[in-house]
Amino acid sequence: MVFAHDTEEALQAAAALVNTDAADSDGLPDVAALDAFVKEWGWTGSRRRNRQELELVRALRPRLRKLWSLDEDHLVVTINAMLREFRALPQLVRHDEWDYHLHATSSDAPLADRMAVEAAMAFIDVVRQGELDRLRVCGADDCSDVLVDLSKNRSRRYCSTTCANRVNVAAFRARNAGRS
């Protein structure tokens, strides 16, 4: 494990949220899709389950995407600004099957605020451990999804097996075409 379990989960959830904002489709088209996302990633706390909540979460996506492109100093400035903006107040909590872990907002804070702060707190660990190189954009030419490389040997280059397979098949075909 590269980071603490809650940090890894928060980083992966942030990447998944960013990746719902594709150029050709929106992975969060409605409140039902947001409900499914929240359930998949285990978000706890109060929910409004309305269009305003959906729009606030959607608005968070480009802000989080930017975190993947910043150098360390600019990332720190951005993280600190997010923590101030959303009034982060770190505290240890235990819920569901999780033992004590860090939450930095109250459970009744708006969902988008909780998502922003959880991501910011996770990025703090990335910076503190000098692991910014684990934050990547997919290596497939036709994909701009972000990923967190949690592999032991830092070898993950693609956001999904779909992208990895597509790139590998294209390379295979190119090699074979050269032999003909």
Backbone bond lengths (Angstrom), bond angles and torsions (degrees), N, CA, C in turn:
res aa  C-N    CA-C-N  psi(-1)  N-CA   C-N-CA  omega(-1)  CA-C   N-CA-C  phi
1 M - - - 1.449 - - 1.526 108.31 -
2 V 1.315 115.55 127.07 1.459 121.23 -178.53 1.520 110.99 -77.32
3 F 1.333 115.84 -46.42 1.462 122.67 -178.57 1.523 108.53 -122.04
4 A 1.313 116.37 172.13 1.467 120.16 172.65 1.533 108.45 -59.92
5 H 1.319 115.65 152.82 1.457 121.26 -175.16 1.534 112.06 -55.04
6 D 1.334 117.38 -45.03 1.466 118.96 -178.43 1.525 111.73 -67.49
7 T 1.327 118.17 -30.85 1.461 120.95 176.18 1.522 110.26 -67.75
8 E 1.329 116.47 -45.68 1.466 119.54 178.84 1.524 111.07 -60.62
9 E 1.321 116.36 -42.89 1.470 120.18 179.01 1.530 110.86 -62.85
10 A 1.318 116.86 -43.45 1.466 120.70 -178.98 1.527 110.92 -65.75
11 L 1.329 117.74 -40.07 1.460 120.75 177.91 1.527 111.18 -64.67
12 Q 1.325 116.08 -44.22 1.462 119.84 -179.74 1.530 111.14 -67.62
13 A 1.315 117.24 -37.79 1.464 120.51 177.27 1.525 110.45 -66.01
14 A 1.329 117.25 -40.02 1.466 120.51 177.67 1.525 110.04 -63.00
15 A 1.324 117.39 -44.30 1.470 120.59 177.71 1.524 110.39 -61.87
16 A 1.320 116.97 -43.69 1.468 120.36 179.33 1.527 110.73 -62.04
17 L 1.321 117.00 -39.89 1.464 120.34 178.51 1.524 110.45 -64.91
18 V 1.317 117.19 -47.20 1.465 121.11 177.76 1.527 110.06 -56.16
19 N 1.322 116.57 -42.47 1.457 121.11 -175.09 1.519 113.85 -74.22
20 T 1.337 117.79 -6.20 1.463 119.21 173.10 1.523 111.00 -76.66
21 D 1.320 116.44 -9.25 1.465 121.73 -177.79 1.524 109.45 -104.16
22 A 1.324 116.21 73.56 1.459 121.55 -179.68 1.524 110.14 -90.77
23 A 1.312 115.98 153.99 1.464 120.97 -178.61 1.522 111.61 -62.46
24 D 1.325 116.67 -35.21 1.459 120.21 -175.01 1.525 114.39 -96.97
25 S 1.340 117.87 -11.31 1.464 119.83 178.84 1.522 110.30 -160.29
26 D 1.312 115.03 155.90 1.458 120.71 177.98 1.518 108.16 -105.77
27 G 1.322 116.85 119.16 1.460 121.47 179.09 1.521 113.46 -74.18
28 L 1.322 116.51 -6.95 1.464 121.95 175.82 1.530 109.03 -124.75
29 P 1.331 117.97 66.76 1.457 119.90 -175.87 1.519 114.58 -73.93
30 D 1.334 116.59 -20.99 1.459 119.17 -176.01 1.527 110.43 -155.91
31 V 1.313 115.88 175.92 1.467 121.53 -177.99 1.522 111.03 -62.20
32 A 1.323 117.98 -35.63 1.468 120.92 178.99 1.532 110.67 -61.97
33 A 1.324 117.20 -40.15 1.467 120.62 177.98 1.531 110.57 -66.15
34 L 1.333 116.93 -38.64 1.461 120.29 175.95 1.523 110.17 -64.40
35 D 1.336 117.20 -41.17 1.463 120.81 176.78 1.532 110.76 -57.53
36 A 1.326 116.44 -44.08 1.466 120.96 179.83 1.529 110.59 -64.97
37 F 1.327 117.16 -40.88 1.462 121.50 178.72 1.528 110.30 -62.96
38 V 1.314 116.38 -46.14 1.470 121.80 179.87 1.524 110.02 -60.33
39 K 1.307 116.84 -43.14 1.466 120.73 179.16 1.527 111.11 -66.14
40 E 1.335 116.54 -45.29 1.465 120.55 -179.24 1.522 112.01 -59.00
41 W 1.325 116.83 -39.67 1.465 120.40 -175.77 1.522 113.23 -96.72
42 G 1.326 117.72 3.95 1.453 121.42 172.11 1.511 115.68 70.07
43 W 1.332 117.60 30.88 1.455 119.65 177.80 1.520 109.44 -68.78
44 T 1.311 115.82 134.55 1.461 121.59 178.71 1.522 108.71 -112.76
45 G 1.290 116.28 173.69 1.463 120.64 177.68 1.510 111.57 101.64
46 S 1.312 114.20 -179.02 1.472 120.10 -174.76 1.520 110.77 -68.75
47 R 1.301 113.98 153.58 1.470 121.99 177.93 1.507 108.85 -137.28
48 R 1.294 116.60 144.54 1.465 121.40 175.63 1.524 111.00 -95.57
49 R 1.339 116.00 -27.31 1.468 122.79 179.05 1.535 111.90 50.64
50 N 1.327 114.79 50.60 1.462 119.02 178.37 1.524 109.77 -137.76
51 R 1.305 115.29 176.28 1.467 121.98 -176.86 1.528 111.28 -62.76
52 Q 1.326 117.88 -37.23 1.466 120.72 -179.83 1.527 110.89 -62.59
53 E 1.329 116.88 -43.99 1.463 120.40 177.97 1.531 109.89 -60.56
54 L 1.325 116.11 -44.12 1.465 120.98 178.51 1.524 110.59 -58.71
55 E 1.313 117.77 -45.75 1.470 121.28 -178.45 1.527 111.61 -65.78
56 L 1.325 117.60 -36.74 1.469 120.21 177.47 1.525 111.28 -66.03
57 V 1.322 116.99 -39.85 1.470 120.57 177.48 1.525 109.81 -67.50
58 R 1.318 117.11 -42.93 1.475 120.06 177.38 1.526 111.18 -59.45
59 A 1.320 116.60 -40.80 1.467 120.99 -179.39 1.526 111.87 -66.26
60 L 1.304 117.13 -23.14 1.467 121.45 179.35 1.529 111.64 -73.33
61 R 1.310 118.06 -28.28 1.465 121.53 -173.81 1.523 114.52 -56.00
62 P 1.337 120.82 -49.61 1.470 118.47 179.54 1.531 112.66 -66.15
63 R 1.308 116.63 -29.92 1.469 119.39 177.39 1.517 110.43 -66.11
64 L 1.332 116.67 -41.86 1.454 119.89 178.27 1.521 111.22 -70.43
65 R 1.333 117.60 -39.86 1.467 120.36 178.95 1.524 110.44 -55.78
66 K 1.321 116.26 -39.71 1.465 121.05 -178.81 1.531 111.37 -58.11
67 L 1.331 117.09 -32.00 1.467 120.06 -178.43 1.520 111.97 -60.26
68 W 1.331 117.44 -28.11 1.472 120.88 -179.85 1.524 112.16 -73.42
69 S 1.325 118.05 -13.82 1.466 119.75 -174.13 1.524 114.11 -110.56
70 L 1.307 117.85 -1.64 1.462 120.60 -175.02 1.520 112.24 -89.73
71 D 1.332 115.83 147.85 1.461 119.16 170.79 1.530 107.82 -75.76
72 E 1.310 116.19 171.01 1.457 120.74 -172.80 1.526 113.54 -55.55
73 D 1.322 118.01 -48.11 1.462 120.33 -176.66 1.527 111.80 -63.87
74 H 1.326 117.23 -43.28 1.466 120.38 178.86 1.531 111.24 -70.08
75 L 1.313 116.50 -33.71 1.465 120.57 176.95 1.527 110.12 -63.32
76 V 1.319 116.94 -44.02 1.465 121.00 179.73 1.526 110.64 -62.05
77 V 1.312 117.77 -44.23 1.467 121.26 178.55 1.527 109.88 -60.10
78 T 1.318 117.16 -44.43 1.466 122.04 -178.29 1.522 111.38 -67.01
79 I 1.328 116.67 -43.14 1.468 120.71 178.49 1.525 110.39 -61.89
80 N 1.317 116.72 -47.11 1.462 120.08 -179.75 1.528 111.13 -61.24
81 A 1.317 117.20 -39.31 1.464 120.63 178.13 1.534 110.53 -64.25
82 M 1.332 117.19 -41.32 1.464 120.33 178.60 1.531 110.79 -64.14
83 L 1.309 116.83 -42.69 1.463 120.07 -179.62 1.529 111.02 -62.91
84 R 1.339 116.65 -39.65 1.464 119.91 176.51 1.531 110.91 -67.49
85 E 1.321 115.93 -46.68 1.466 120.68 -176.93 1.527 112.16 -57.98
86 F 1.328 116.19 -41.93 1.464 119.63 -176.07 1.527 112.51 -98.13
87 R 1.340 115.93 13.33 1.464 122.84 173.78 1.533 112.43 51.56
88 A 1.307 115.21 56.99 1.462 120.89 -179.51 1.527 110.57 -64.29
89 L 1.307 115.25 137.11 1.456 122.42 177.17 1.537 106.80 -139.69
90 P 1.342 116.91 86.46 1.468 120.23 -174.88 1.526 112.66 -58.26
91 Q 1.332 114.16 139.18 1.464 121.00 178.32 1.524 109.26 -155.77
92 L 1.310 115.94 151.09 1.457 121.33 177.03 1.524 109.31 -85.63
93 V 1.329 115.73 134.38 1.463 121.09 178.45 1.527 109.45 -137.51
94 R 1.326 115.24 159.99 1.460 121.54 176.12 1.524 106.23 -135.29
95 H 1.332 115.97 129.48 1.466 119.79 178.36 1.526 109.16 -156.95
96 D 1.318 114.60 162.32 1.457 121.90 -179.45 1.529 109.47 48.68
97 E 1.333 117.19 -132.81 1.469 119.97 -179.69 1.525 112.27 -90.98
98 W 1.307 117.63 2.76 1.460 122.02 -178.15 1.528 110.61 -86.03
99 D 1.328 115.46 136.46 1.457 120.00 171.18 1.533 106.73 -78.83
100 Y 1.324 117.89 -168.99 1.459 120.51 -178.05 1.520 110.91 -57.07
101 H 1.315 114.55 133.65 1.454 122.57 176.01 1.523 107.67 -152.56
102 L 1.306 115.89 174.44 1.453 121.45 -172.03 1.521 111.90 -93.29
103 H 1.315 116.29 128.22 1.458 123.49 165.75 1.520 105.18 -118.66
104 A 1.301 116.53 147.88 1.454 118.13 -177.17 1.524 112.84 -122.27
105 T 1.311 116.35 10.48 1.467 121.43 173.59 1.520 107.15 -139.86
106 S 1.296 115.87 164.19 1.461 119.01 175.98 1.521 109.02 -75.60
107 S 1.312 116.32 157.43 1.465 120.40 -177.60 1.522 112.15 -69.60
108 D 1.324 118.05 -13.00 1.458 119.47 177.89 1.531 113.06 -100.11
109 A 1.333 117.30 5.67 1.466 120.40 174.26 1.531 108.27 -67.48
110 P 1.320 118.06 153.19 1.464 119.85 177.85 1.534 111.40 -56.04
111 L 1.315 115.61 145.52 1.465 121.68 -177.74 1.526 111.89 -52.97
112 A 1.315 118.13 -46.86 1.465 120.62 -178.79 1.531 111.15 -61.78
113 D 1.318 117.66 -37.47 1.461 121.07 176.66 1.528 110.28 -63.49
114 R 1.337 116.23 -45.72 1.469 119.77 179.60 1.530 110.84 -62.22
115 M 1.327 116.48 -40.90 1.468 120.25 178.56 1.523 111.24 -63.60
116 A 1.318 117.01 -43.78 1.465 121.34 -179.90 1.522 111.14 -62.41
117 V 1.314 116.73 -45.81 1.462 120.45 -177.11 1.526 111.18 -70.12
118 E 1.321 117.97 -40.88 1.475 120.30 177.63 1.523 110.09 -59.76
119 A 1.336 116.57 -43.09 1.463 119.85 177.81 1.526 110.45 -63.70
120 A 1.328 116.86 -46.36 1.466 120.26 -179.73 1.522 111.36 -59.47
121 M 1.330 116.33 -42.81 1.476 119.73 179.19 1.530 110.79 -63.54
122 A 1.320 116.89 -39.01 1.468 119.82 178.56 1.527 110.64 -66.23
123 F 1.331 116.41 -40.28 1.459 119.63 178.79 1.521 111.61 -65.92
124 I 1.320 117.34 -27.21 1.468 120.09 174.29 1.524 109.77 -58.13
125 D 1.338 116.33 -45.94 1.467 119.46 179.07 1.523 111.55 -63.71
126 V 1.324 117.47 -37.24 1.465 120.80 178.14 1.527 109.69 -60.58
127 V 1.319 116.36 -46.00 1.461 120.92 179.92 1.528 110.53 -66.23
128 R 1.321 116.97 -47.68 1.468 120.85 -176.53 1.521 112.05 -61.36
129 Q 1.328 117.24 -32.04 1.464 120.16 -179.37 1.527 112.53 -94.72
130 G 1.327 116.79 5.06 1.461 119.91 177.48 1.519 112.92 62.82
131 E 1.320 117.14 40.35 1.466 121.66 -173.93 1.533 113.20 -115.23
132 L 1.328 118.13 29.36 1.462 120.28 -179.73 1.518 112.87 -58.47
133 D 1.325 117.52 -27.53 1.462 119.75 -179.48 1.533 112.56 -68.40
134 R 1.314 117.64 -7.43 1.466 121.01 175.83 1.531 111.93 -83.02
135 L 1.315 117.12 -9.38 1.462 122.02 177.70 1.513 107.49 -95.62
136 R 1.323 116.32 117.61 1.462 119.77 -173.37 1.514 112.02 -136.66
137 V 1.322 113.64 163.87 1.458 122.07 168.21 1.516 105.63 -103.32
138 C 1.316 116.70 143.00 1.454 122.31 -177.44 1.527 110.91 -49.01
139 G 1.331 117.10 139.08 1.461 123.03 -178.72 1.516 114.39 -78.55
140 A 1.319 118.71 -7.23 1.464 121.07 177.28 1.526 108.94 -73.86
141 D 1.325 116.48 133.51 1.463 120.95 -176.38 1.528 113.51 -59.06
142 D 1.322 116.48 -30.66 1.464 120.27 -175.45 1.527 112.95 -100.47
143 C 1.329 118.09 18.38 1.462 121.92 -178.32 1.526 109.71 -131.81
144 S 1.320 115.83 136.48 1.470 119.71 178.46 1.528 111.60 -118.46
145 D 1.344 116.95 16.61 1.459 120.00 178.10 1.529 110.13 -65.43
146 V 1.322 115.37 152.53 1.463 120.85 177.37 1.524 109.42 -98.86
147 L 1.323 115.84 160.54 1.458 120.54 178.26 1.516 109.81 -148.94
148 V 1.308 114.49 162.52 1.462 122.71 174.01 1.515 105.98 -117.50
149 D 1.321 116.79 116.69 1.465 120.84 -179.61 1.522 108.61 -83.97
150 L 1.320 115.93 103.24 1.458 121.08 178.31 1.526 111.74 -101.88
151 S 1.339 116.33 11.68 1.464 119.49 -180.00 1.529 110.24 -70.62
152 K 1.308 114.86 151.01 1.461 120.55 -177.86 1.529 111.83 -62.56
153 N 1.326 116.07 -38.96 1.464 119.33 -176.40 1.526 113.85 -99.40
154 R 1.332 116.78 14.07 1.466 122.53 176.13 1.522 112.16 56.88
155 S 1.320 117.20 41.53 1.459 120.94 -173.06 1.529 114.79 -104.68
156 R 1.301 118.70 -4.50 1.464 119.91 -176.70 1.526 109.97 -71.80
157 R 1.312 115.89 127.47 1.457 121.42 -177.56 1.532 113.53 -121.71
158 Y 1.325 116.25 -16.57 1.459 119.94 -174.18 1.520 110.35 -121.62
159 C 1.325 115.59 150.43 1.459 121.23 -176.60 1.520 112.11 -71.29
160 S 1.327 117.34 -23.94 1.465 120.95 -176.66 1.517 109.58 -154.87
161 T 1.316 115.37 166.68 1.464 119.13 175.20 1.523 110.48 -67.39
162 T 1.318 117.62 -26.62 1.467 120.42 177.17 1.522 110.31 -60.94
163 C 1.327 117.37 -49.24 1.466 120.55 178.55 1.529 111.02 -65.41
164 A 1.316 117.85 -43.41 1.463 121.05 179.71 1.529 110.45 -60.47
165 N 1.317 117.03 -46.11 1.469 120.35 179.67 1.518 111.27 -63.30
166 R 1.327 117.62 -43.15 1.459 121.25 -179.33 1.526 110.66 -60.46
167 V 1.333 118.08 -44.44 1.458 122.04 179.95 1.528 110.30 -66.66
168 N 1.331 117.05 -43.07 1.461 120.42 -179.04 1.526 112.15 -66.50
169 V 1.317 117.84 -39.90 1.468 120.93 177.84 1.521 110.12 -65.18
170 A 1.338 117.09 -42.34 1.467 120.08 178.66 1.524 110.82 -62.43
171 A 1.328 117.29 -41.02 1.467 120.64 178.70 1.524 110.69 -66.06
172 F 1.324 117.23 -40.54 1.461 121.94 177.46 1.526 110.06 -60.71
173 R 1.312 116.01 -47.34 1.473 119.71 -179.39 1.522 111.53 -64.50
174 A 1.311 117.23 -37.93 1.455 120.51 178.40 1.526 110.93 -64.92
175 R 1.323 117.16 -41.28 1.462 121.01 177.77 1.524 110.28 -63.64
176 N 1.309 117.14 -44.58 1.470 120.68 -178.93 1.518 111.96 -69.23
177 A 1.314 117.84 -33.17 1.454 120.78 178.03 1.527 110.20 -66.55
178 G 1.324 117.31 -32.30 1.452 122.18 178.25 1.513 112.73 -69.53
179 R 1.307 118.13 -24.70 1.459 122.76 -179.18 1.522 112.34 -81.46
180 S 1.326 115.75 -23.80 1.481 119.73 -175.85 1.491 113.07 -73.34
